[in-house]
């Protein structure tokens, strides 16, 4: 059975991703206000810690999901020709996949 993110599920996923992103950003702000890294090695070491790495990956996954749901809904509402809509959704999907690959590359390069 095909499961898509529409209606209430889309609304809920967007709200959950927004709440997670808010808490992650607040966590970063509090951390950098209370204990800012004094050098690149200190920052790099903090980013390499397992908790921060996982939280960062989840942040970018939530950001991608949030973007997909929001922009997809706008495109579905305002782009009426089906061919143009499919093309715009495909471009959005490829763009989000490219950004996710870039983020994964950056995060994985830091661990080598």
C-alpha positions in Angstrom: 0.0 0.0 0.0 1.3 3.4 -0.9 1.8 5.8 2.0 2.0 9.5 1.2 2.4 12.4 3.6 -0.8 14.4 3.0 -3.5 16.0 5.1 -3.3 15.6 8.8 -0.1 13.5 8.6 1.7 16.3 6.5 0.5 18.9 9.0 1.7 16.8 12.0 5.1 16.0 10.4 5.7 19.7 9.6 4.8 20.7 13.2 7.0 18.0 14.7 9.9 19.0 12.5 9.5 22.6 13.3 9.4 21.9 17.1 12.6 19.8 16.8 14.4 22.5 14.7 13.4 25.1 17.3 14.8 23.1 20.2 18.0 22.3 18.3 18.5 26.0 17.5 17.9 27.0 21.1 20.3 24.3 22.2 23.0 25.7 19.9 22.3 29.3 21.0 22.5 28.3 24.7 25.6 26.2 24.2 27.5 29.0 22.2 26.4 31.6 24.8 27.5 29.6 27.8 30.5 27.7 26.5 31.6 29.0 23.1 34.4 27.0 21.4 37.7 29.0 21.6 39.3 27.4 18.5 38.5 25.3 15.5 39.8 22.1 17.1 37.5 22.7 20.1 34.5 23.3 17.8 35.4 20.3 15.7 35.8 18.1 18.7 32.4 19.2 20.0 30.8 18.6 16.6 32.4 15.1 16.5 30.8 14.1 19.8 28.1 11.4 19.1 25.2 13.3 20.6 25.8 16.5 18.7 26.5 14.6 15.5 23.2 12.6 15.7 21.3 15.8 16.7 22.8 17.6 13.7 21.8 14.8 11.3 18.3 14.7 12.7 18.1 18.5 12.4 18.9 18.4 8.7 16.5 15.5 8.1 13.8 17.5 9.8 14.7 20.5 7.8 14.5 18.5 4.6 11.1 17.0 5.6 9.8 20.4 6.6 10.9 21.9 3.3 9.4 19.1 1.3 6.0 19.3 2.9 5.8 23.1 2.8 7.0 23.7 -0.7 5.1 20.7 -2.0 1.9 22.0 -0.6 2.5 25.4 -2.2 3.3 23.8 -5.5 0.2 21.6 -5.4 -2.0 24.6 -4.6 -0.6 27.1 -7.1 1.0 25.2 -10.0 -2.0 23.9 -12.0 -0.7 22.3 -15.2 0.2 18.7 -14.2 3.4 18.5 -16.3 4.7 21.7 -14.8 3.8 20.5 -11.3 5.5 17.2 -11.7 8.6 19.0 -13.1 8.7 21.4 -10.2 8.2 18.6 -7.6 11.0 16.6 -9.3 13.3 19.7 -9.2 12.5 20.2 -5.5 13.1 16.5 -4.8 16.4 16.4 -6.6 17.5 19.7 -4.9 16.7 18.3 -1.5 18.5 15.1 -2.2 21.5 17.1 -3.4 21.5 19.2 -0.3 21.2 16.1 1.9 24.1 14.4 0.1 26.2 17.6 0.6 25.4 17.7 4.3 26.1 14.0 4.7 29.4 14.5 3.0 30.3 17.4 5.3 29.4 15.5 8.4 31.1 12.3 7.3 34.3 14.1 6.2 34.6 15.5 9.8 34.7 11.9 11.1 37.5 10.6 8.9 
